[in-house]
């Protein structure tokens, strides 16, 4: 049977699976129920090994081949914010005009849905490929809070010796091969408190920080630019102060900086650029790279620095070209080769571990984290085909 015809036969099952996942709220560290639902689906469609690992990732294996190919889709989501801003129930999985709507429809539960059924298509139609390739579908946890953390545990501890990773974040059915890195930086300023009626007696920490905030805004205009990845950026996204009372001069002030790192930028450079600002005074200021230490829903803590490195896989790499061939077969056209604007689990698979990684998924990046969170049903079917044929092209690459 033609794989596109077979994928169309699975459309209703894939849609139901995705809608079921959307109906289960699963913010970071609260993914237990959606992981259980994923494991049930994996068992139902015939995965040969199904389990939640020690950190809480959902993992299913199809095939016994020596080449290890991981399909990754994170199963946690951001929250919904003010529910009044939604024109529909974000946890309903509404279907309208050929789209499925709801929190996680675009980012990123649709990935798990098409990857599970893509692996099933491969088993149904190309069982000989699974003698060469072992497909692992990973529903990774805590990506929204800490990019790459859950997947890194799966790659290092649960599966091991992985050859390739395909990330299911939204690419609008194109092949993505990298993105900028990011890091979370805090700058702390220490002043001297005094009574608010006589501010000249103290040193206002907010005023100290105001000057450096202006310089950070100017720094953003002069950061490096890469032809493929785009420009590095920095933005002050939060400010807080410490003060004995609202009638006292604050003796502490802290700002949070979202720093995006293009090619050629790393954490040492980013920190140095802050320290070198004219208003930075090392006697009363310090820079901190934040740490992440939230436990997973299983209670396991993996303390890590909130630095997520830039990564790019060269366009001529055989795995990129395998992805292009798989996309051509599933779409009937040649895909664009591009990159994400946001960050993904690729920071661990390729950025930290050096495992060749690409991305392919339905939906568009612009709908992520919005009240228009959605995915086109027609594109779910095309994506199932992509994940069904990719292992065959990977088998040829490894030879």
SVG drawing of the C-alpha trace seen along z (x, -y; Angstrom):
<svg xmlns="http://www.w3.org/2000/svg" viewBox="-15 -65 50 72">
<polyline fill="none" stroke="black" stroke-width="0.4" points="0.0,0.0 1.1,-3.6 2.4,-5.2 0.3,-8.4 -2.8,-6.3 -1.9,-4.4 -1.2,-7.7 -4.6,-9.0 -6.1,-5.8 -4.5,-6.8 -5.7,-10.4 -8.6,-9.9 -6.5,-8.0 -3.7,-10.6 -6.2,-13.5 -7.9,-11.8 -4.5,-11.1 -3.5,-14.7 -6.8,-16.0 -6.5,-13.7 -3.1,-15.1 -4.3,-18.7 -7.1,-18.0 -4.5,-17.1 -2.8,-20.2 0.9,-19.5 3.0,-22.5 6.6,-21.8 7.1,-19.3 3.4,-18.4 3.5,-16.0 2.7,-12.7 -0.8,-12.3 0.1,-13.1 3.1,-10.8 0.7,-8.0 -1.6,-8.8 1.4,-8.7 2.7,-5.3 -0.8,-3.9 -0.9,-5.0 2.6,-3.6 1.5,-0.2 -1.7,-0.2 0.1,-0.8 2.7,1.9 5.9,0.4 8.2,3.1 9.4,1.3 7.5,-1.4 8.4,-3.0 8.8,-6.3 12.5,-6.7 13.8,-7.8 13.4,-11.5 9.9,-11.1 10.3,-11.1 8.0,-8.9 10.1,-6.5 9.0,-4.0 11.2,-1.8 10.3,-0.4 12.8,1.9 16.1,3.5 18.5,2.1 22.0,1.0 21.4,-2.6 19.7,-4.6 17.3,-7.3 15.5,-9.5 12.3,-11.4 11.9,-14.0 8.8,-16.1 8.5,-17.8 5.2,-17.1 5.1,-20.0 3.5,-23.3 3.5,-26.9 0.5,-28.0 -2.6,-29.7 -2.2,-33.1 -5.5,-34.9 -8.2,-32.5 -10.4,-35.5 -8.0,-36.2 -8.9,-32.9 -11.8,-32.7 -12.1,-29.0 -11.3,-26.5 -7.6,-26.0 -7.9,-22.4 -10.7,-21.3 -8.8,-20.4 -11.3,-22.3 -11.5,-21.4 -12.4,-24.2 -11.7,-25.0 -9.3,-22.0 -7.2,-22.9 -6.9,-21.5 -6.7,-24.3 -5.6,-24.3 -2.6,-24.6 0.1,-22.4 -1.4,-21.9 1.5,-23.8 4.0,-23.6 4.6,-20.7 2.2,-17.9 1.6,-17.5 5.2,-16.3 4.5,-13.2 1.3,-12.5 2.9,-12.4 6.1,-10.7 4.3,-7.8 2.2,-7.2 5.2,-7.8 7.0,-5.0 3.9,-2.8 3.8,-3.5 7.5,-2.4 6.7,0.8 3.6,1.5 5.2,0.8 8.9,1.1 9.7,3.8 13.0,4.5 14.2,1.0 13.7,1.7 16.3,4.4 18.7,1.6 17.3,-1.2 15.9,-1.4 13.4,-4.2 13.0,-5.8 10.1,-8.2 10.9,-10.4 8.1,-12.6 10.5,-14.7 9.6,-16.7 10.5,-20.2 11.6,-21.7 9.6,-24.9 11.4,-25.5 14.8,-24.3 15.6,-23.6 17.2,-20.2 17.2,-19.0 14.8,-16.1 16.0,-15.0 19.7,-15.1 18.8,-12.7 17.1,-10.3 20.1,-10.5 22.8,-10.0 21.1,-7.7 18.0,-6.0 18.9,-5.2 22.7,-5.9 24.9,-5.9 22.3,-7.7 23.3,-8.3 20.7,-10.9 17.9,-13.1 15.0,-14.6 13.2,-17.3 9.4,-17.8 9.1,-21.5 7.2,-23.6 9.0,-24.1 6.0,-24.6 7.0,-21.3 10.5,-22.6 13.8,-21.1 15.5,-23.1 19.2,-22.6 20.0,-24.9 19.2,-28.0 20.7,-30.6 21.6,-29.6 20.3,-31.5 21.1,-32.1 19.5,-33.7 21.6,-36.3 21.0,-38.3 22.8,-41.5 22.6,-42.5 23.4,-46.0 24.0,-46.8 23.2,-50.3 22.9,-51.8 19.5,-52.3 18.4,-55.4 15.1,-57.2 13.2,-58.2 12.8,-61.7 16.6,-62.3 17.7,-60.2 21.0,-62.0 22.1,-60.0 22.1,-56.7 22.8,-55.2 19.7,-54.1 20.3,-50.7 17.6,-51.3 19.3,-54.4 22.6,-52.5 20.7,-49.9 18.9,-52.4 22.1,-53.5 23.2,-50.0 19.8,-49.1 20.1,-51.9 23.5,-50.6 22.2,-47.1 19.5,-48.5 22.3,-50.2 24.4,-47.0 21.6,-45.1 22.1,-47.2 25.7,-46.3 25.7,-42.5 27.1,-40.1 25.1,-39.0 25.3,-35.7 24.0,-35.3 22.2,-32.0 21.2,-32.3 20.6,-36.0 21.6,-38.5 22.5,-38.0 20.1,-39.9 19.7,-40.9 16.7,-42.2 16.0,-43.2 12.8,-41.2 12.3,-41.7 13.4,-44.1 13.0,-43.9 14.4,-45.7 15.0,-45.1 14.1,-47.8 13.3,-48.0 10.0,-49.8 8.3,-52.0 9.6,-55.0 13.2,-53.9 15.8,-54.1 16.3,-50.6 19.6,-48.9 19.4,-46.2 18.2,-45.9 18.3,-43.0 17.5,-42.7 16.9,-39.6 18.4,-39.5 17.3,-37.2 20.4,-36.8 20.2,-35.1 23.5,-33.9 24.3,-33.8 27.2,-32.0 30.5,-33.0 28.9,-34.0 29.1,-32.1 28.4,-32.6 31.9,-33.9 31.5,-36.6 28.0,-37.5 29.1,-37.9 32.2,-39.9 30.0,-42.3 28.0,-43.2 31.0,-43.6 32.6,-45.9 29.6,-48.4 30.6,-51.9 28.2,-51.9 29.1,-48.4 30.9,-48.8 32.4,-45.6 32.5,-47.0 28.7,-47.1 27.6,-44.9 27.8,-41.2 26.7,-39.1 25.0,-35.7 24.2,-32.9 21.0,-31.4 20.7,-27.7 17.7,-25.4 17.0,-22.9 13.2,-22.2 12.4,-18.6 10.7,-16.6 7.2,-15.1 9.1,-12.0 10.9,-14.1 14.4,-13.9 16.5,-17.0 19.1,-17.7 20.8,-21.0 22.0,-22.8 23.2,-26.2 20.7,-28.1 23.0,-28.3 21.8,-26.7 24.5,-26.7 24.1,-27.7 24.1,-24.9 24.1,-24.4 24.4,-21.3 26.0,-22.0 23.5,-21.9 25.7,-19.4 25.6,-17.0 24.2,-13.6 21.5,-13.7 20.2,-17.1 20.1,-15.7 18.2,-12.6 15.7,-14.9 15.3,-16.8 14.7,-13.5 12.1,-12.4 10.3,-15.7 10.3,-15.6 8.7,-12.2 6.1,-13.2 5.2,-16.6 5.8,-16.2 8.0,-19.3 11.5,-20.3 11.4,-21.8 13.2,-25.0 16.3,-24.5 16.2,-27.0 16.4,-27.5 14.2,-28.3 14.1,-31.8 13.3,-30.2 15.3,-27.6 14.7,-23.8 15.9,-20.6 18.6,-20.7 20.7,-22.7 21.4,-19.3 21.3,-16.8 23.6,-18.8 24.8,-21.8 26.1,-19.8 26.3,-16.2 27.2,-16.7 24.6,-14.3 23.6,-15.3 20.1,-16.9 17.5,-18.3 14.0,-19.5 10.7,-18.8 7.1,-19.5 3.8,-20.9 2.4,-24.2 4.2,-27.6 6.6,-29.0 4.6,-32.2 1.6,-30.4 3.7,-29.0 2.8,-30.4 -0.1,-32.3 -3.9,-32.1 -3.9,-30.9 -2.1,-27.7 -3.1,-25.4 -2.0,-22.8 -3.5,-22.0 -4.9,-18.4 -3.7,-18.0 -0.2,-18.7 -0.4,-16.1 -0.8,-13.5 2.1,-14.8 4.3,-14.7 3.3,-11.1 4.6,-10.2 7.8,-12.1 8.5,-10.2 7.6,-7.0 10.1,-7.3 12.9,-9.1 14.4,-5.9 14.8,-4.4 16.8,-7.4 18.9,-7.3 19.7,-3.7 21.2,-4.6 23.2,-7.5 24.8,-5.2 25.9,-2.8"/>
</svg>
